[in-house]
């Protein structure tokens, strides 16, 4: 397990760099951001401007935010955190447009069941394209953006506790 973590981090850094030059870039949460059970996480993303010389931008109509977690080589588990995040651009993609949302993480009870030392967690922005969009626009599609996060269970949003295991 320890040998896979550097590879996962390198792979994720490559994805983050690719995302910076793509149709949509994610500002927050950031790579390996430390988050606390039950607290809100800022979601900030930008629909990037495209030069007029490129193909017609193939912006997705919307995207969904997932929390996914995985233990070793087992299949991942997921919950859909936010559905239908707007991906509308300004003036046909000639100017960037930034969006802000907040999402509240599950509480301690969730992270007691899926203990962060045993599970790895990611926030994933999955694009929602329809078949009609594929027929109208031929430019490259935005791929899913994967951002690993770290869960700090020694802190808590509950006023009676200093962490999930108290």
DSSP file (Angstrom, degrees, kcal/mol; ACC not computed):
  #  RESIDUE AA STRUCTURE BP1 BP2  ACC     N-H-->O    O-->H-N    N-H-->O    O-->H-N    TCO  KAPPA ALPHA  PHI   PSI    X-CA   Y-CA   Z-CA
    1    1 A X    >>        0   0    0      0, 0.0     4,-1.1     0, 0.0     3,-0.6   0.000 360.0 360.0 360.0 -42.2    0.0    0.0    0.0
    2    2 A X  H 3>  +     0   0    0      1,-0.2     4,-0.7     2,-0.2     3,-0.2   0.838 360.0  56.3 -65.1 -32.0    2.8    2.4    0.9
    3    3 A X  H 3> S+     0   0    0      1,-0.2     4,-0.6     2,-0.2    -1,-0.2   0.778 104.0  54.0 -70.5 -25.6    4.5    1.9   -2.5
    4    4 A X  H <> S+     0   0    0     -3,-0.6     4,-2.6     1,-0.2    -1,-0.2   0.788  91.4  73.6 -78.8 -28.0    1.3    2.9   -4.4
    5    5 A X  H  X S+     0   0    0     -4,-1.1     4,-2.7    -3,-0.2     5,-0.2   0.908  95.3  48.7 -58.2 -47.5    0.8    6.3   -2.7
    6    6 A X  H  X S+     0   0    0     -4,-0.7     4,-2.7     1,-0.2    -1,-0.2   0.909 113.2  49.0 -59.8 -38.5    3.7    8.0   -4.5
    7    7 A X  H  X S+     0   0    0     -4,-0.6     4,-2.8     2,-0.2    -2,-0.2   0.924 111.4  48.8 -63.8 -44.0    2.4    6.7   -7.8
    8    8 A X  H  X S+     0   0    0     -4,-2.6     4,-2.4     2,-0.2    -2,-0.2   0.911 112.6  48.3 -62.3 -42.7   -1.1    7.9   -7.0
    9    9 A X  H  X S+     0   0    0     -4,-2.7     4,-2.6    -5,-0.2    -2,-0.2   0.936 113.0  47.2 -64.4 -46.1    0.2   11.3   -6.0
   10   10 A X  H  X S+     0   0    0     -4,-2.7     4,-2.3     1,-0.2    -2,-0.2   0.924 113.0  49.2 -60.8 -44.8    2.3   11.6   -9.2
   11   11 A X  H  X S+     0   0    0     -4,-2.8     4,-2.1     1,-0.2    -1,-0.2   0.899 112.3  48.5 -60.1 -41.9   -0.7   10.5  -11.3
   12   12 A X  H  X S+     0   0    0     -4,-2.4     4,-2.5     2,-0.2    -2,-0.2   0.880 108.6  52.8 -69.0 -38.4   -2.9   13.0   -9.6
   13   13 A X  H  X S+     0   0    0     -4,-2.6     4,-2.4     2,-0.2    -1,-0.2   0.917 108.9  50.7 -62.1 -42.3   -0.4   15.8  -10.1
   14   14 A X  H  X S+     0   0    0     -4,-2.3     4,-2.5     1,-0.2    -2,-0.2   0.925 110.5  49.2 -60.9 -44.1   -0.3   15.0  -13.8
   15   15 A X  H  X S+     0   0    0     -4,-2.1     4,-2.5     1,-0.2    -2,-0.2   0.904 110.2  51.3 -61.1 -40.9   -4.1   15.1  -13.9
   16   16 A X  H  X S+     0   0    0     -4,-2.5     4,-1.3     2,-0.2    -2,-0.2   0.900 110.3  48.6 -64.7 -40.3   -4.1   18.5  -12.1
   17   17 A X  H  X S+     0   0    0     -4,-2.4     4,-0.7     2,-0.2     3,-0.4   0.925 112.0  48.9 -65.1 -44.0   -1.6   20.0  -14.6
   18   18 A X  H >< S+     0   0    0     -4,-2.5     3,-1.2     1,-0.2    -2,-0.2   0.907 107.7  55.6 -60.6 -41.1   -3.6   18.7  -17.5
   19   19 A X  H >< S+     0   0    0     -4,-2.5     3,-1.5     1,-0.3    -1,-0.2   0.801  96.3  65.4 -63.8 -28.8   -6.8   20.1  -16.0
   20   20 A X  H 3< S+     0   0    0     -4,-1.3    -1,-0.3    -3,-0.4    -2,-0.2   0.800 107.6  40.7 -64.4 -27.1   -5.2   23.6  -15.8
   21   21 A X  T << S+     0   0    0     -3,-1.2    -1,-0.3    -4,-0.7    -2,-0.2   0.148 105.3  88.7-104.7  18.1   -5.1   23.7  -19.6
   22   22 A X  S <  S-     0   0    0     -3,-1.5    26,-0.2     2,-0.2     3,-0.1  -0.298  96.1 -85.5-107.5-170.4   -8.5   22.2  -20.2
   23   23 A X  S    S+     0   0    0      1,-0.2    25,-2.6    -2,-0.1     2,-0.4   0.865 114.2  28.1 -65.9 -37.0  -12.0   23.5  -20.5
   24   24 A X  E     -A   47   0A   0     23,-0.2     2,-0.4    -5,-0.1    23,-0.2  -0.991  68.0-168.7-130.2 131.4  -12.6   23.4  -16.7
   25   25 A X  E     -A   46   0A   0     21,-2.4    21,-2.9    -2,-0.4     2,-0.5  -0.951  15.5-138.6-120.3 144.1  -10.0   23.9  -14.0
   26   26 A X  E     +A   45   0A   0     -2,-0.4    19,-0.3    19,-0.2     3,-0.1  -0.864  20.4 175.8-103.2 125.9  -10.6   23.2  -10.3
   27   27 A X  E     +     0   0A   0     17,-2.8     2,-0.4    -2,-0.5    18,-0.2   0.865  59.6  61.0 -93.1 -47.4   -9.2   25.7   -7.7
   28   28 A X  E    S+A   44   0A   0     16,-1.7    16,-2.4     2,-0.1    -1,-0.4  -0.999  85.4  41.9-137.2 141.9  -10.7   24.2   -4.6
   29   29 A X  S    S-     0   0    0     -2,-0.4     2,-0.1    14,-0.2     3,-0.1   0.459  90.4-149.0 -71.6 154.2  -10.5   21.7   -3.1
   30   30 A X    >   -     0   0    0     -2,-0.2     3,-2.1     1,-0.1     2,-0.1  -0.453  33.2 -67.2 -92.5 167.7   -6.8   21.6   -3.7
   31   31 A X  T 3  S-     0   0    0      1,-0.3   118,-0.2    -2,-0.1    -1,-0.1  -0.325 119.3  -6.1 -56.7 123.3   -4.6   18.6   -4.1
   32   32 A X  T 3  S+     0   0    0    116,-2.6    -1,-0.3     1,-0.2   117,-0.2   0.735  89.0 176.0  59.5  27.5   -4.4   16.7   -0.8
   33   33 A X  E <   -c  149   0B   0     -3,-2.1   117,-2.8   115,-0.6     2,-0.5  -0.356  31.3-122.3 -59.7 139.9   -6.3   19.4    1.0
   34   34 A X  E     -c  150   0B   0    115,-0.2     2,-0.3   117,-0.1   117,-0.2  -0.777  36.2-177.7 -88.9 124.8   -7.0   18.5    4.6
   35   35 A X  E     -c  151   0B   0    115,-3.0   117,-3.2    -2,-0.5     2,-0.4  -0.852  18.8-133.3-124.4 159.5  -10.7   18.5    5.4
   36   36 A X  E >   -c  152   0B   0     -2,-0.3     3,-2.0   115,-0.2    69,-0.3  -0.924  30.5-102.0-118.0 133.5  -12.7   17.9    8.6
   37   37 A X  T 3  S+     0   0    0    115,-0.5   120,-0.7    -2,-0.4    70,-0.3  -0.222 105.3  13.0 -52.2 135.9  -15.8   15.7    9.0
   38   38 A X  T 3  S+     0   0    0     68,-1.8    -1,-0.3     1,-0.3     2,-0.2   0.325 102.1 113.9  81.4  -7.8  -19.0   17.6    9.1
   39   39 A X  S <  S-     0   0    0     -3,-2.0    66,-2.4    67,-0.2    -1,-0.3  -0.605  71.3-102.9 -96.4 159.2  -17.5   20.9    7.9
   40   40 A X  E     - B   0 104A   0     64,-0.2     2,-0.5    -2,-0.2    64,-0.3  -0.537  27.5-150.4 -79.5 143.2  -18.2   22.7    4.7
   41   41 A X  E     - B   0 103A   0     62,-3.3    62,-1.9    -2,-0.2     2,-0.3  -0.953  17.6-124.4-112.9 131.0  -15.7   22.5    1.8
   42   42 A X  E     - B   0 102A   0     -2,-0.5     2,-0.5    60,-0.2    60,-0.2  -0.581  21.0-159.8 -73.7 133.7  -15.4   25.3   -0.6
   43   43 A X  E     + B   0 101A   0     58,-3.2    58,-2.5    -2,-0.3     2,-0.4  -0.973  18.1 168.0-114.6 116.6  -15.8   24.3   -4.2
   44   44 A X  E     +AB  28 100A   0    -16,-2.4   -17,-2.8    -2,-0.5   -16,-1.7  -0.993   2.4 161.0-132.9 127.9  -14.4   26.7   -6.8
   45   45 A X  E     -AB  26  99A   0     54,-1.8    54,-3.1    -2,-0.4     2,-0.4  -0.978  24.6-141.2-144.2 155.6  -13.9   26.0  -10.4
   46   46 A X  E     -AB  25  98A   0    -21,-2.9   -21,-2.4    -2,-0.3     2,-0.9  -0.968  10.6-142.7-123.4 131.4  -13.4   28.0  -13.6
   47   47 A X  E     -AB  24  97A   0     50,-3.2    50,-2.0    -2,-0.4   -23,-0.2  -0.846  41.2-133.5 -85.9 110.0  -14.8   27.4  -17.0
   48   48 A X        -     0   0    0    -25,-2.6     2,-0.2    -2,-0.9    47,-0.1  -0.266   7.7-113.6 -74.5 150.8  -11.8   28.5  -19.0
   49   49 A X        -     0   0    0     45,-0.2     2,-0.4    40,-0.1    45,-0.2  -0.488  28.6-147.1 -75.2 151.4  -11.7   30.8  -22.0
   50   50 A X        -     0   0    0     43,-3.6     7,-0.1    -2,-0.2   -27,-0.0  -0.955  17.6-112.3-122.6 141.8  -10.7   29.3  -25.3
   51   51 A X    >   -     0   0    0     -2,-0.4     3,-1.3     1,-0.1    43,-0.0  -0.334  26.5-118.7 -68.9 155.2   -8.8   31.1  -28.1
   52   52 A X  T 3  S+     0   0    0      1,-0.2    -1,-0.1    42,-0.1    42,-0.0   0.672 109.8  63.9 -69.6 -15.2  -10.8   31.7  -31.3
   53   53 A X  T 3  S+     0   0    0      2,-0.0    -1,-0.2     3,-0.0     3,-0.1   0.610  88.0  86.0 -85.5 -10.5   -8.3   29.6  -33.2
   54   54 A X  S <  S-     0   0    0     -3,-1.3     3,-0.1     1,-0.2    -4,-0.0  -0.303  93.0 -82.4 -82.3 171.0   -9.1   26.4  -31.4
   55   55 A X        -     0   0    0      1,-0.2     2,-0.2    -2,-0.1    -1,-0.2  -0.204  68.1 -71.6 -60.9 163.1  -11.9   24.0  -32.2
   56   56 A X        -     0   0    0      1,-0.1    83,-0.5    -3,-0.1    -1,-0.2  -0.437  63.7-107.2 -58.4 124.5  -15.4   24.8  -30.9
   57   57 A X        -     0   0    0     35,-0.2     2,-1.0    -2,-0.2    -1,-0.1  -0.311  21.6-145.6 -60.2 134.7  -15.1   24.2  -27.2
   58   58 A X  B     +g  141   0C   0     82,-0.6    84,-0.6    80,-0.1    -1,-0.1  -0.533  27.6 179.2 -99.8  64.6  -16.9   21.1  -26.1
   59   59 A X        -     0   0    0     -2,-1.0     2,-0.1    82,-0.1    28,-0.1  -0.428  30.5-117.9 -65.8 137.3  -18.1   22.4  -22.7
   60   60 A X        -     0   0    0      1,-0.1    69,-0.2    -2,-0.1    27,-0.1  -0.495  17.1-124.5 -71.3 149.1  -20.2   19.8  -20.8
   61   61 A X  S    S-     0   0    0     67,-0.8    26,-0.8     1,-0.2     2,-0.3   0.838  84.9 -26.5 -61.9 -31.6  -23.7   21.0  -20.1
   62   62 A X  E     -ED  86 128B   0     66,-0.8    66,-2.8    24,-0.2     2,-0.3  -0.958  61.5-135.4-165.2 176.6  -23.0   20.4  -16.4
   63   63 A X  E     -ED  85 127B   0     22,-1.5    22,-3.1    -2,-0.3     2,-0.3  -0.976  10.2-136.7-143.9 158.8  -21.0   18.3  -14.0
   64   64 A X  E     - D   0 126B   0     62,-2.8    62,-2.8    -2,-0.3     2,-0.5  -0.860  13.4-136.1-115.2 150.1  -21.5   16.3  -10.8
   65   65 A X  E     -ED  82 125B   0     17,-3.1    16,-2.2    -2,-0.3    17,-1.6  -0.925  24.0-173.3-108.2 127.3  -19.3   16.1   -7.7
   66   66 A X  E     -ED  80 124B   0     58,-2.6    58,-2.6    -2,-0.5     2,-0.6  -0.911  22.3-146.9-118.1 145.3  -18.6   12.8   -6.1
   67   67 A X  E     -ED  79 123B   0     12,-2.5    12,-2.1    -2,-0.4     2,-0.4  -0.972  30.3-177.3-101.8 121.1  -16.9   11.7   -2.9
   68   68 A X  E     -ED  78 122B   0     54,-2.8    54,-2.9    -2,-0.6     2,-0.3  -0.940   8.5-174.6-122.7 144.7  -15.1    8.4   -3.7
   69   69 A X  E     -ED  77 121B   0      8,-2.2     8,-2.9    -2,-0.4     2,-0.3  -0.989   0.5-172.1-140.8 149.7  -13.2    6.2   -1.4
   70   70 A X  E     - D   0 120B   0     50,-2.2    50,-2.9    -2,-0.3     2,-0.5  -0.992  15.6-149.7-145.1 143.9  -11.2    3.0   -1.9
   71   71 A X    >   -     0   0    0     -2,-0.3     3,-2.2     4,-0.3    48,-0.1  -0.969  64.7 -56.4-118.3 116.9   -9.4    0.5    0.2
   72   72 A X  T 3  S-     0   0    0     -2,-0.5    48,-0.1    46,-0.3    46,-0.0  -0.254 115.2 -22.5  52.0-128.1   -6.4   -1.2   -1.3
   73   73 A X  T 3  S+     0   0    0     -3,-0.1    -1,-0.3     2,-0.0     3,-0.1   0.294 105.4 118.6 -97.5   9.6   -7.3   -2.8   -4.6
   74   74 A X  S <  S-     0   0    0     -3,-2.2    -3,-0.1     1,-0.1     0, 0.0  -0.307  78.0 -86.9 -70.0 158.4  -11.0   -3.1   -3.9
   75   75 A X        -     0   0    0      1,-0.1    -4,-0.3    -5,-0.1    -1,-0.1  -0.320  53.3-103.3 -61.3 150.5  -13.6   -1.3   -6.1
   76   76 A X        -     0   0    0     -6,-0.1     2,-0.3    -3,-0.1    -6,-0.2  -0.348  25.7-143.0 -75.2 157.7  -14.3    2.2   -5.0
   77   77 A X  E     -E   69   0B   0     -8,-2.9    -8,-2.2    -2,-0.1     2,-0.3  -0.793  24.5-174.1-110.1 160.0  -17.4    3.3   -3.2
   78   78 A X  E     -E   68   0B   0     -2,-0.3     2,-0.4   -10,-0.2   -10,-0.2  -0.995  24.5-159.6-154.1 157.0  -19.0    6.7   -3.9
   79   79 A X  E     -E   67   0B   0    -12,-2.1   -12,-2.5    -2,-0.3     2,-0.8  -0.993  30.1-123.6-135.3 140.1  -21.6    9.2   -2.9
   80   80 A X  E     +E   66   0B   0     -2,-0.4   -14,-0.2   -14,-0.2     3,-0.1  -0.727  30.5 179.6 -83.1 113.1  -22.9   11.9   -5.3
   81   81 A X  E     +     0   0B   0    -16,-2.2     2,-0.4    -2,-0.8   -15,-0.2   0.917  65.8   6.9 -83.2 -47.4  -22.3   15.1   -3.3
   82   82 A X  E     -E   65   0B   0    -17,-1.6   -17,-3.1    21,-0.1     2,-0.4  -1.000  66.6-160.2-139.5 135.9  -23.6   17.7   -5.8
   83   83 A X  E     +     0   0B   0     -2,-0.4   -19,-0.2   -19,-0.2   -17,-0.0  -0.904  67.7  20.0-116.1 146.8  -25.4   17.2   -9.1
   84   84 A X  E     -     0   0B   0     -2,-0.4   -20,-0.2     1,-0.2     2,-0.2   0.837  67.0-177.4  72.6  36.0  -25.8   19.6  -11.9
   85   85 A X  E     -E   63   0B   0    -22,-3.1   -22,-1.5    -3,-0.2    -1,-0.2  -0.485  35.3-108.1 -64.0 133.2  -23.0   22.0  -11.3
   86   86 A X  E     +E   62   0B   0    -24,-0.2   -24,-0.2    -2,-0.2    -1,-0.1  -0.346  37.7 176.2 -67.1 141.1  -23.2   24.8  -13.9
   87   87 A X        +     0   0    0    -26,-0.8     2,-0.2   -27,-0.1    -1,-0.1  -0.007  28.1 143.0-130.4  26.5  -20.5   24.8  -16.7
   88   88 A X        -     0   0    0    -27,-0.1   -41,-0.2     1,-0.1     2,-0.2  -0.497  38.1-146.6 -71.7 135.9  -21.9   27.7  -18.8
   89   89 A X        -     0   0    0     -2,-0.2     2,-0.4   -43,-0.1     3,-0.3  -0.489  17.3-106.1 -95.0 169.8  -19.2   29.9  -20.3
   90   90 A X  B >>>S-H   95   0D   0      5,-1.0     5,-1.1   -43,-0.2     3,-1.0  -0.821  90.0 -10.5 -97.1 135.7  -19.3   33.6  -20.9
   91   91 A X  G >45S-     0   0    0     -2,-0.4     3,-1.1     1,-0.3    -1,-0.2   0.875 129.9 -49.0  46.5  55.7  -19.7   34.9  -24.5
   92   92 A X  G 345S-     0   0    0     -3,-0.3    -1,-0.3     1,-0.3   -35,-0.2   0.801 109.6 -53.2  58.5  32.6  -19.1   31.6  -26.3
   93   93 A X  G <45S+     0   0    0     -3,-1.0   -43,-3.6     2,-0.2    -1,-0.3   0.636 105.7 120.1  84.7  14.1  -16.0   30.8  -24.3
   94   94 A X  T <<5S+     0   0    0     -3,-1.1     2,-0.3    -4,-1.0    -3,-0.2   0.620  76.5  37.4 -87.4 -11.7  -14.1   34.0  -24.9
   95   95 A X  B   <S-H   90   0D   0     -5,-1.1    -5,-1.0   -47,-0.1    -2,-0.2  -0.990  88.0-112.5-135.5 145.1  -13.8   34.9  -21.2
   96   96 A X        -     0   0    0     -2,-0.3     2,-0.4    -7,-0.1   -48,-0.2  -0.419  26.0-157.8 -73.2 153.5  -13.3   32.7  -18.2
   97   97 A X  E     -B   47   0A   0    -50,-2.0   -50,-3.2    -2,-0.1     2,-0.4  -0.991   3.6-153.1-134.5 126.6  -16.2   32.3  -15.7
   98   98 A X  E     -B   46   0A   0     -2,-0.4     2,-0.3   -52,-0.2   -52,-0.2  -0.810   7.6-162.8-103.8 138.9  -15.6   31.2  -12.1
   99   99 A X  E     -B   45   0A   0    -54,-3.1   -54,-1.8    -2,-0.4     2,-0.4  -0.895   0.9-159.5-119.2 148.4  -18.2   29.4   -9.9
  100  100 A X  E     +B   44   0A   0     -2,-0.3     2,-0.3   -56,-0.2   -56,-0.2  -0.990  18.8 155.7-128.9 136.7  -18.4   29.0   -6.1
  101  101 A X  E     -B   43   0A   0    -58,-2.5   -58,-3.2    -2,-0.4     2,-0.4  -0.935  27.7-137.1-145.1 167.8  -20.3   26.4   -4.1
  102  102 A X  E     -B   42   0A   0     -2,-0.3     2,-0.4   -60,-0.2   -60,-0.2  -0.971  14.0-170.3-127.7 148.0  -20.0   24.8   -0.7
  103  103 A X  E     -B   41   0A   0    -62,-1.9   -62,-3.3    -2,-0.4     2,-0.5  -0.997  18.1-135.0-139.5 133.1  -20.5   21.2    0.2
  104  104 A X  E     -B   40   0A   0     -2,-0.4   -64,-0.2   -64,-0.3     3,-0.1  -0.768  21.8-132.7 -92.6 125.0  -20.7   19.7    3.7
  105  105 A X        -     0   0    0    -66,-2.4    -1,-0.0    -2,-0.5   -69,-0.0  -0.294  34.6 -89.4 -66.7 155.4  -18.7   16.6    4.3
  106  106 A X        -     0   0    0    -69,-0.1   -68,-1.8     1,-0.1   -67,-0.2  -0.242  51.2-105.7 -59.2 158.6  -20.3   13.6    6.1
  107  107 A X    >>  -     0   0    0    -70,-0.3     4,-1.2   -69,-0.2     3,-1.0  -0.123  39.7 -82.1 -81.8-178.7  -20.0   13.6    9.9
  108  108 A X  H 3> S+     0   0    0      1,-0.3     4,-1.8     2,-0.2     5,-0.2   0.813 121.9  66.4 -55.6 -37.1  -17.8   11.5   12.1
  109  109 A X  H 3> S+     0   0    0      1,-0.2     4,-1.3     2,-0.2    -1,-0.3   0.891 101.9  49.4 -56.1 -39.9  -20.1    8.5   12.1
  110  110 A X  H <> S+     0   0    0     -3,-1.0     4,-2.2     1,-0.2    -1,-0.2   0.926 112.3  46.9 -62.2 -45.9  -19.3    8.0    8.3
  111  111 A X  H  < S+     0   0    0     -4,-1.2     5,-0.3     1,-0.2    -1,-0.2   0.621 104.6  60.6 -79.2 -12.0  -15.6    8.3    8.9
  112  112 A X  H  < S+     0   0    0     -4,-1.8     3,-0.4    -3,-0.1    -1,-0.2   0.845 110.5  42.2 -73.9 -35.8  -15.7    5.8   11.8
  113  113 A X  H  < S+     0   0    0     -4,-1.3     2,-0.6     1,-0.3    -2,-0.2   0.901 125.3  34.9 -74.3 -41.5  -17.1    3.3    9.4
  114  114 A X  S  < S-     0   0    0     -4,-2.2    -1,-0.3    -5,-0.1     2,-0.1  -0.715  89.4-157.8-114.0  77.2  -14.6    4.3    6.6
  115  115 A X    >>  -     0   0    0     -2,-0.6     3,-2.0    -3,-0.4     4,-1.4  -0.351  14.8-134.9 -63.5 124.3  -11.5    5.1    8.7
  116  116 A X  T 34 S+     0   0    0     -5,-0.3    -1,-0.1     1,-0.3     5,-0.1   0.780 102.4  60.7 -54.7 -31.9   -9.1    7.4    6.8
  117  117 A X  T 34 S+     0   0    0      1,-0.2    -1,-0.3     3,-0.1    -2,-0.1   0.800 114.9  36.4 -64.9 -22.3   -6.0    5.5    7.7
  118  118 A X  T <4 S+     0   0    0     -3,-2.0     2,-0.3     1,-0.1   -46,-0.3   0.645 118.7  50.1-100.6 -18.3   -7.5    2.5    5.9
  119  119 A X     <  -     0   0    0     -4,-1.4     2,-0.4   -48,-0.1   -48,-0.2  -0.903  69.1-139.1-123.7 147.4   -9.3    4.2    3.0
  120  120 A X  E     -D   70   0B   0    -50,-2.9   -50,-2.2    -2,-0.3     2,-0.4  -0.893  23.0-152.6-104.7 141.2   -8.1    6.8    0.4
  121  121 A X  E     +DF  69 149B   0     28,-0.6    28,-2.1    -2,-0.4     2,-0.3  -0.890  14.5 178.8-118.8 141.2  -10.5    9.6   -0.5
  122  122 A X  E     -DF  68 148B   0    -54,-2.9   -54,-2.8    -2,-0.4     2,-0.5  -0.976  23.5-141.5-135.0 152.4  -11.0   11.6   -3.6
  123  123 A X  E     -DF  67 147B   0     24,-2.9    24,-2.6    -2,-0.3     2,-0.4  -0.966  29.0-166.1-106.2 129.2  -13.3   14.4   -4.7
  124  124 A X  E     -DF  66 146B   0    -58,-2.6   -58,-2.6    -2,-0.5     2,-0.8  -0.970  18.5-153.4-128.0 129.8  -14.1   13.8   -8.4
  125  125 A X  E     -DF  65 145B   0     20,-2.6    20,-2.1    -2,-0.4     2,-0.5  -0.879  20.3-167.2 -99.3 109.1  -15.8   16.2  -10.9
  126  126 A X  E     -D   64   0B   0    -62,-2.8   -62,-2.8    -2,-0.8     2,-0.1  -0.869  15.3-131.0-105.7 125.1  -17.5   14.1  -13.5
  127  127 A X  E     -D   63   0B   0     -2,-0.5     2,-0.7   -64,-0.2   -64,-0.2  -0.425   9.9-143.6 -75.4 145.6  -18.7   15.8  -16.7
  128  128 A X  E     +D   62   0B   0    -66,-2.8   -66,-0.8    -2,-0.1   -67,-0.8  -0.885  27.0 170.7-113.7  99.8  -22.2   15.2  -17.9
  129  129 A X        -     0   0    0     -2,-0.7     2,-0.3   -69,-0.2   -69,-0.1  -0.814  19.2-147.5-104.2 147.7  -22.4   15.0  -21.7
  130  130 A X     >  -     0   0    0     -2,-0.3     4,-1.5     1,-0.1     3,-0.2  -0.734  26.9-114.0-107.2 163.8  -25.4   14.0  -23.7
  131  131 A X  H  > S+     0   0    0     -2,-0.3     4,-1.4     1,-0.2     5,-0.1   0.837 117.0  59.8 -64.6 -32.7  -25.4   12.2  -27.0
  132  132 A X  H  > S+     0   0    0      1,-0.2     4,-1.5     2,-0.2    -1,-0.2   0.899 103.2  51.8 -61.7 -40.0  -27.0   15.3  -28.6
  133  133 A X  H  > S+     0   0    0      1,-0.2     4,-2.4     2,-0.2    -1,-0.2   0.894 105.6  55.3 -62.7 -39.8  -23.9   17.3  -27.5
  134  134 A X  H  < S+     0   0    0     -4,-1.5    -1,-0.2     1,-0.2    -2,-0.2   0.837 108.6  48.0 -63.8 -33.0  -21.6   14.7  -29.1
  135  135 A X  H  < S+     0   0    0     -4,-1.4    -1,-0.2    -3,-0.2    -2,-0.2   0.819 115.9  42.9 -77.1 -30.8  -23.4   15.1  -32.5
  136  136 A X  H  < S+     0   0    0     -4,-1.5     2,-0.4     1,-0.2    -2,-0.2   0.858 115.8  40.7 -85.1 -36.9  -23.3   18.9  -32.5
  137  137 A X     <  -     0   0    0     -4,-2.4    -1,-0.2    -5,-0.2   -79,-0.0  -0.947  53.6-173.9-123.1 131.4  -19.8   19.6  -31.3
  138  138 A X        +     0   0    0     -2,-0.4     3,-0.1    -3,-0.1    -1,-0.1   0.474  47.5 113.4-103.9  -2.3  -16.7   17.8  -32.3
  139  139 A X  S    S-     0   0    0    -83,-0.5   -82,-0.1     1,-0.1    -2,-0.1  -0.115  80.3 -73.9 -65.6 168.0  -14.0   19.3  -30.0
  140  140 A X        -     0   0    0      1,-0.1   -82,-0.6   -85,-0.0     2,-0.2  -0.304  49.7-123.7 -65.0 145.8  -12.3   17.4  -27.2
  141  141 A X  B     -g   58   0C   0     -3,-0.1     2,-0.4   -84,-0.1   -82,-0.1  -0.575  22.1-108.8 -87.7 151.7  -14.3   16.6  -24.2
  142  142 A X        -     0   0    0    -84,-0.6   -15,-0.2    -2,-0.2     2,-0.1  -0.654  36.8-139.5 -75.5 131.4  -13.3   17.5  -20.6
  143  143 A X        -     0   0    0     -2,-0.4     2,-0.1     1,-0.1   -18,-0.1  -0.425  33.2 -76.6 -86.8 167.6  -12.3   14.4  -18.7
  144  144 A X        -     0   0    0     -2,-0.1     2,-0.6   -17,-0.1   -18,-0.2  -0.406  44.3-137.2 -61.9 136.0  -13.1   13.7  -15.0
  145  145 A X  E     - F   0 125B   0    -20,-2.1   -20,-2.6    -2,-0.1     2,-0.5  -0.891  18.0-161.6-101.3 122.7  -11.0   15.7  -12.6
  146  146 A X  E     - F   0 124B   0     -2,-0.6     2,-0.5   -22,-0.2   -22,-0.2  -0.910  10.1-179.7-110.6 125.6   -9.8   13.7   -9.7
  147  147 A X  E     - F   0 123B   0    -24,-2.6   -24,-2.9    -2,-0.5     2,-0.1  -0.955  19.5-141.9-128.2 112.2   -8.5   15.4   -6.5
  148  148 A X  E     - F   0 122B   0     -2,-0.5  -116,-2.6   -26,-0.2  -115,-0.6  -0.471  22.0-167.4 -68.8 142.9   -7.2   13.4   -3.5
  149  149 A X  E     -cF  33 121B   0    -28,-2.1   -28,-0.6  -117,-0.2     2,-0.4  -0.915  16.2-132.8-128.0 158.0   -8.2   14.8   -0.1
  150  150 A X  E     -c   34   0B   0   -117,-2.8  -115,-3.0    -2,-0.3     2,-0.6  -0.936  15.8-144.2-111.3 132.6   -7.0   14.0    3.4
  151  151 A X  E     -c   35   0B   0     -2,-0.4     2,-0.9  -117,-0.2  -115,-0.2  -0.865   5.7-156.8-100.3 122.2   -9.6   13.6    6.2
  152  152 A X  E >   +c   36   0B   0   -117,-3.2     3,-0.7    -2,-0.6  -115,-0.5  -0.842  16.5 173.7 -99.4 100.7   -8.5   14.9    9.6
  153  153 A X  T 3   +     0   0    0     -2,-0.9    11,-3.2     1,-0.2    12,-0.6   0.412  67.7  78.4 -88.9   2.4  -10.6   13.0   12.1
  154  154 A X  T 3  S+     0   0    0      9,-0.2     2,-0.3    10,-0.1    -1,-0.2   0.617  94.8  56.4 -82.5 -11.2   -8.8   14.5   15.1
  155  155 A X  S <  S-     0   0    0     -3,-0.7     9,-0.4     8,-0.1  -118,-0.3  -0.755  71.3-173.4-110.4 162.9  -10.9   17.6   14.6
  156  156 A X        -     0   0    0     -2,-0.3  -118,-0.1     5,-0.2   -49,-0.0  -0.989  34.8-133.9-153.4 156.3  -14.7   17.7   14.5
  157  157 A X  S    S+     0   0    0   -120,-0.7     2,-0.3    -2,-0.3  -119,-0.1   0.560  79.8 101.9 -84.9  -9.7  -17.5   20.2   13.9
  158  158 A X    >   -     0   0    0      1,-0.1     3,-1.1     2,-0.0    -2,-0.1  -0.609  70.0-142.5 -81.7 133.0  -19.3   19.0   17.0
  159  159 A X  T 3  S+     0   0    0     -2,-0.3    -1,-0.1     1,-0.2    -3,-0.0   0.645  97.1  54.3 -71.3 -15.5  -18.9   21.4   20.0
  160  160 A X  T 3  S+     0   0    0      2,-0.0     2,-0.3     0, 0.0    -1,-0.2   0.558 106.7  55.5 -92.9  -9.3  -18.7   18.6   22.6
  161  161 A X    <   -     0   0    0     -3,-1.1    -5,-0.2     1,-0.1     3,-0.1  -0.880  58.1-153.4-127.9 154.8  -15.8   16.8   20.9
  162  162 A X  S    S-     0   0    0     -2,-0.3     2,-0.3     1,-0.2    -1,-0.1   0.222  83.8 -10.1-104.0  11.4  -12.3   17.5   19.7
  163  163 A X  S >  S-     0   0    0     -8,-0.2     3,-0.9    -5,-0.1    -9,-0.2  -0.959  78.5 -84.3 171.4 174.0  -12.4   14.7   17.1
  164  164 A X  T 3  S+     0   0    0    -11,-3.2   -10,-0.1    -9,-0.4    -1,-0.1   0.734 119.1  49.0 -72.8 -22.9  -14.2   11.7   15.8
  165  165 A X  T 3         0   0    0    -12,-0.6    -1,-0.2     1,-0.2   -11,-0.1   0.198 360.0 360.0-107.4  17.1  -12.8    9.2   18.2
  166  166 A X    <         0   0    0     -3,-0.9    -1,-0.2   -12,-0.0    -2,-0.1   0.451 360.0 360.0 -80.4 360.0  -13.3   11.1   21.5
